[in-house]
Amino acid sequence: MDRTAYAVIGANFGDEGKGLATDALAADLMGRGLDPLIVRSNGGAQAGHTVEAQGRRHVFHHVGSGAFTGARTHLSRFFVAHPMLLLQELEELRPLLPGPPELTIDPRAQVTTPWDVFLNQAAEAARGAGRHGSCGVGFGETLKRAQAGFSLTVADLTRPDLRGRLSGVRDGWALRRLEALRVQDRPDVTDNLSVLWSDQLLDRFLEDVRAFLGATSSRPDAEIGAETLLFEGAQGLMLDMDLGVMPHLTPSNTGVRNMIAIAQEAGIEEIRPLYMTRAYMTRHGAGPLKHEAEDLPWAEVVDPTNQPNTWQGSLRLAPLDLDETARFIRADLDFADGSGVRVVPALGVSCLDQVGERVNVVFDGGHGEVEVCGLPELLAETVGAPVRLTRYGPDRSGVRIAATPKRDGPVGPM
């Protein structure tokens, strides 16, 4: 049997509408009698995927964005778990779901601690005008700690010596890292050291860990291959650690690379990624944004999720750069070469309801104007892949999915 997985990937700097696309595709798969498993293939709690459906609204961080459809979630080995923020998210979801969401996680997934969060925020604050664009939840610091030999995985959370291991993270890594960052004498650091190195904080985190283990079940990625998988990527290709511009990127692979690695373990033969973009481009955080504009007069941008904040500032805007979008998608697809996993791409365009009858775009090296109804077709021609999803509103009712026959099976959305 041909084992095919589906996927949603951001083609730009994140915030392309991946959450609602995941929700809509999960609903479509369920409508065809399938039971999709949403697989988070990268990132962590810094992801914020907004879904509005049937009067409910939530910004998803850990839980897969298909939860409103009843879809289950699997956090892969490439996901970074944040026990404190997962518990907060589950509390927020309590009135929105009929019961607790079913969550499984690969035991190899890394885990964020309170010290990672503090180090992340201290480092970013110290950069001043040279900020990298971090969300301040400890994602990058977690991975840096693991690379330095102080790994803390989900499997480690069940070890009898966990308290000693956490003390080692705090006393053996965090202080050394503070000194390396040269922030140990900053007032915002010294004022918090007594709390950070207290046993009370360690005990509180151990309580969070116990609750986290009660809310999740361990499941290796290799065991999910018999399911109908819907990969949900985080951030976007232009922030990919191997494709983006240093240092303003995320320390993870945001496209098909991790998905292919999971597919190889799980016995998946084909992935059908849906590369998402808005009808214009955005960037929330520091870093280059070609053709940035203070305002897009031909668009009425509505984004209640990406409000101005301490860590990322205000949402930045630019016309959609078709050339750059195509270049990054093709670079991402190159990761499939020689992998043994077929990758069949398609495209999705969101926020089409937020632009006028004509929109500005960048293509063939210059600026141009195109009728909004022709934007999906022009994008398809530039990338060399069909558009399968368009979105004309803030919730699932505004999503249109074009069905296309699978090679050897039933009709699918991509």
C-alpha positions in Angstrom: 0.0 0.0 0.0 1.2 3.5 -0.9 1.9 5.3 2.4 1.2 9.0 1.8 1.5 11.8 4.4 0.3 15.4 4.1 2.0 18.5 5.4 1.7 22.2 5.9 4.8 24.4 5.6 5.4 28.1 5.8 7.0 29.5 2.7 8.1 32.8 4.1 9.0 34.1 7.6 6.2 32.4 9.5 2.6 33.7 10.1 1.4 32.5 6.7 -1.8 30.8 7.9 -0.4 27.4 8.7 -2.8 26.9 11.7 -6.0 27.4 9.8 -4.6 25.4 6.8 -3.9 22.5 9.1 -7.4 22.7 10.6 -9.0 22.8 7.2 -7.0 19.9 5.9 -7.7 17.8 9.0 -11.4 18.5 8.5 -11.1 17.5 4.9 -9.4 14.2 5.7 -12.0 13.4 8.4 -14.7 14.2 5.8 -13.2 11.4 3.7 -13.4 8.9 6.6 -9.7 9.2 7.7 -8.4 9.9 11.2 -5.5 12.3 10.8 -2.6 12.5 13.3 -1.1 16.0 13.5 2.7 15.7 13.7 4.6 18.7 14.9 7.9 18.3 12.9 9.9 21.2 14.3 9.9 24.2 16.6 8.3 24.4 20.0 6.2 26.6 22.1 7.3 29.7 20.3 5.0 28.7 17.4 1.7 30.5 17.4 -0.8 29.0 15.0 -4.2 30.6 15.1 -7.4 28.7 14.3 -10.9 30.1 14.2 -13.6 27.5 13.6 -17.3 27.2 14.6 -17.1 30.1 17.0 -13.9 29.0 18.7 -10.5 30.7 18.6 -7.2 29.5 19.9 -3.5 30.1 19.2 -1.9 26.7 19.2 1.6 26.2 20.6 2.0 22.5 21.4 -1.3 21.0 20.5 -1.8 20.4 16.8 -3.9 22.9 15.0 -6.4 20.2 14.0 -7.6 19.8 17.5 -10.9 21.5 16.9 -11.7 18.7 14.4 -10.9 16.1 17.0 -7.5 15.2 15.5 -4.8 13.9 17.8 -1.3 15.3 18.1 2.1 13.8 18.0 5.2 15.8 19.0 8.1 14.4 17.1 11.8 14.0 18.2 12.4 17.4 16.5 10.0 19.2 18.7 11.1 21.1 21.8 8.6 20.5 24.7 7.9 23.3 27.2 6.1 21.7 30.2 5.1 25.0 31.8 3.6 26.4 28.6 1.9 23.1 27.6 0.0 23.1 30.9 -1.0 26.7 30.3 -2.3 25.8 26.8 -4.3 22.9 28.1 -6.0 25.1 30.6 -6.9 27.6 27.8 -8.2 24.8 25.7 -10.4 23.3 28.5 -13.5 25.3 27.6 -13.0 24.8 23.9 -12.7 21.0 23.6 -15.0 18.2 24.8 -12.1 16.6 26.6 -8.3 16.8 27.0 -6.5 16.5 23.6 -4.7 13.2 23.0 -1.0 14.0 23.0 1.9 11.7 22.3 5.6 12.6 22.2 8.8 11.0 21.0 11.0 10.2 24.0 14.0 11.9 22.3 12.4 15.3 22.2 14.3 18.0 24.1 12.7 19.8 27.1 12.9 23.5 28.0 13.6 24.4 31.6 13.0 27.7 33.5 16.8 28.5 33.2 16.6 28.2 29.4 13.8 30.8 29.3 15.7 33.2 31.5 18.9 32.8 29.5 17.0 33.4 26.3 15.4 36.6 27.5 18.6 37.9 29.1 20.6 37.3 25.9 18.0 38.9 23.7 17.6 41.9 25.9 21.3 42.4 26.0 21.5 42.6 22.2 19.6 45.8 22.2 19.3 47.1 18.6 21.1 43.9 17.4 18.3 41.6 18.5 18.0 38.3 16.6 14.2 38.2 16.7 13.7 35.6 19.5 10.3 35.0 21.0 11.8 34.7 24.5 10.5 31.2 25.4 13.8 29.4 25.6 13.7 27.4 22.3 17.2 28.2 21.0 18.8 28.1 24.5 17.4 24.6 25.0 19.1 23.3 21.9 22.3 25.1 22.7 22.4 23.5 26.1 21.8 20.1 24.6 24.6 20.6 22.1 26.9 21.5 25.0 26.3 18.1 26.7 23.5 19.1 29.1 20.7 17.4 27.2 17.3 16.9 28.8 14.9 14.7 26.9 11.4 13.6 27.6 12.8 10.1 28.4 15.0 11.8 31.1 11.9 13.2 32.8 11.1 9.6 34.0 14.5 8.9 35.5 14.8 8.5 39.2 17.8 11.0 39.3 15.8 13.7 37.6 16.3 16.2 40.4 20.0 15.8 40.3 20.0 16.1 36.5 18.1 19.4 36.8 20.5 20.7 39.4 23.3 19.9 37.0 21.5 22.0 34.3 21.1 24.9 36.7 24.5 24.7 38.5 26.7 23.2 35.7 25.3 25.0 32.7 23.2 28.1 33.4 25.9 30.0 35.3 28.6 29.2 32.8 26.2 30.3 30.0 25.5 33.6 31.8 29.2 34.3 32.0 29.7 33.4 28.3 26.9 35.8 27.4 28.5 38.5 29.6 25.1 39.4 31.1 25.7 38.2 34.7 26.1 41.8 35.9 23.1 43.3 34.3 20.4 44.5 36.8 17.7 42.4 35.1 19.9 39.3 35.7 21.2 40.0 39.2 17.7 40.9 40.5 16.5 37.4 39.6 19.5 35.2 40.5 18.2 34.3 44.0 14.9 33.0 42.5 16.6 31.2 39.6 19.0 29.3 41.9 16.4 28.5 44.5 15.2 25.0 45.4 11.6 26.4 45.3 11.9 27.0 41.5 13.4 23.5 41.0 10.5 22.0 43.0 8.0 23.9 41.0 9.4 22.7 37.8 9.3 19.1 39.0 5.6 19.6 39.6 5.2 20.9 36.1 7.1 17.9 34.8 4.8 15.5 36.6 1.8 17.2 35.2 3.4 17.2 31.7 3.9 13.4 31.9 0.3 13.0 33.0 -0.9 14.9 29.9 1.3 13.1 27.3 2.1 9.6 26.4 5.5 8.4 25.1 5.5 7.2 21.5 8.5 6.9 19.1 8.2 8.4 15.7 8.9 5.0 14.1 5.5 3.8 15.4 3.3 6.4 13.7 3.7 5.2 10.1 0.4 3.3 9.9 -1.6 6.5 10.6 -2.8 9.2 8.2 -0.1 11.8 9.0 -0.6 15.5 8.6 2.7 17.2 9.4 2.4 20.7 10.8 5.6 22.8 10.3 6.4 25.9 12.4 8.0 29.2 11.4 8.8 29.5 7.7 11.4 28.5 5.1 13.1 31.9 5.2 13.9 31.3 8.9 15.3 27.8 8.3 18.7 27.2 9.9 20.1 26.0 6.6 18.3 28.4 4.2 17.8 31.7 6.1 20.1 34.6 6.9 22.2 34.4 10.0 21.7 35.3 12.8 18.0 36.1 12.3 16.7 32.6 11.9 15.4 29.7 14.0 17.8 26.8 15.0 15.7 24.2 13.3 14.7 23.0 9.8 11.3 24.4 9.0 10.4 22.5 5.8 10.5 18.9 4.6 13.9 17.9 5.9 12.6 16.8 9.4 9.5 15.4 7.8 11.5 13.2 5.5 13.6 12.0 8.5 10.4 11.0 10.3 9.0 9.4 7.2 12.1 7.3 6.8 11.8 6.0 10.4 8.0 5.5 10.0 8.0 3.9 6.6 6.2 6.7 4.8 6.8 6.6 1.0 5.4 10.0 0.0 4.8 13.4 1.5 2.5 16.0 -0.1 3.5 19.4 1.4 1.3 22.4 1.1 3.6 25.5 1.0 1.6 28.4 2.5 2.0 32.2 1.9 -0.1 35.2 2.5 -1.2 37.4 -0.4 1.5 39.8 1.0 4.6 39.1 3.1 5.2 39.7 6.8 8.0 39.4 9.3 7.5 39.6 13.1 10.9 40.2 14.6 14.4 41.4 13.6 16.1 40.6 10.3 16.1 41.5 6.6 12.7 41.9 4.8 13.1 42.8 1.2 10.8 45.5 -0.2 9.6 46.4 3.4 7.0 49.1 3.5 5.5 51.0 6.3 2.1 50.4 4.9 0.4 48.5 2.1 -2.2 50.8 0.7 -3.9 48.1 -1.3 -4.3 45.8 1.7 -6.2 46.0 5.0 -4.1 43.8 7.2 -5.9 42.2 10.1 -3.8 40.1 12.5 -5.0 39.9 16.1 -2.4 37.3 17.0 0.8 39.1 16.0 0.4 42.2 18.2 3.4 44.4 19.1 5.4 42.8 21.9 8.6 43.2 23.9 10.5 40.5 22.0 9.5 40.9 18.4 8.2 44.5 18.1 5.4 45.2 15.5 4.4 43.1 12.5 6.4 44.2 9.4 4.9 44.2 5.9 6.0 43.9 2.3 4.5 42.9 -1.0 4.7 39.2 -1.8 8.0 38.4 -3.4 7.2 35.5 -5.8 10.8 35.1 -6.9 12.1 34.7 -3.3 9.2 32.4 -2.4 9.9 30.2 -5.3 13.6 30.1 -4.6 13.1 29.0 -1.0 10.5 26.3 -1.9 12.8 24.8 -4.5 15.7 24.9 -2.1 13.6 23.0 0.4 12.5 20.4 -2.1 16.2 19.7 -2.8 16.4 18.1 0.6 14.3 15.2 -0.8 16.9 14.3 -3.4 18.2 10.8 -2.7 16.0 10.4 0.4 13.8 7.6 -0.9 10.8 9.6 0.0 8.7 11.2 -2.8 7.7 14.8 -2.2 4.8 16.2 -4.3 4.4 19.9 -3.6 1.4 22.2 -3.8 0.7 25.7 -2.7 -1.7 27.6 -0.5 -2.5 31.4 -0.3 -4.1 33.0 2.7 -5.5 36.5 3.5 -6.9 37.0 0.0 -9.8 38.7 1.7 -7.5 41.4 3.1 -6.3 42.8 -0.2 -8.1 44.8 -2.9 -9.0 43.9 -6.4 -5.3 44.4 -7.4 -2.2 43.7 -5.4 1.4 44.6 -5.7 3.9 41.7 -6.1 7.6 41.2 -6.9 8.4 38.9 -9.8 10.9 38.6 -12.6 13.1 40.9 -10.6 10.8 43.9 -10.5 7.6 45.2 -9.0 4.3 44.7 -10.7 0.5 44.7 -10.1 -1.8 41.8 -10.6 -5.5 41.2 -10.2 -6.1 39.4 -6.9 -8.0 36.6 -8.7 -4.9 35.9 -10.8 -2.4 35.9 -7.9 -2.7 32.2 -7.2 -2.1 31.3 -10.8 0.9 33.6 -11.1 2.3 32.0 -7.9 1.8 28.6 -9.3 3.6 29.5 -12.6 6.5 31.0 -10.7 7.0 28.1 -8.3 6.0 25.3 -10.7 3.5 23.7 -8.4 -0.3 23.9 -8.3 -2.3 26.0 -5.8 -4.6 23.7 -3.8 -5.8 25.9 -0.9 -7.0 29.5 -0.9 -8.3 31.4 2.1 -10.8 34.3 2.0 -11.7 34.7 5.6 -10.5 34.3 9.2 -12.1 30.8 9.8 -12.5 27.4 8.2 -15.6 28.5 6.3 -13.4 30.8 4.2 -11.0 28.0 3.1 -11.3 26.4 -0.3 -9.5 23.2 -1.0 -9.1 22.0 -4.6 -9.4 18.2 -4.8 -7.0 16.3 -7.1 -6.9 12.5 -7.7 -4.1 10.6 -6.0 -2.1 8.4 -8.3 -3.3 5.1 -6.9 -6.0 5.9 -4.4 -9.0 8.1 -3.5 -9.3 11.8 -4.2 -7.2 13.9 -1.8 -6.7 17.6 -1.2 -3.2 17.8 -2.5 
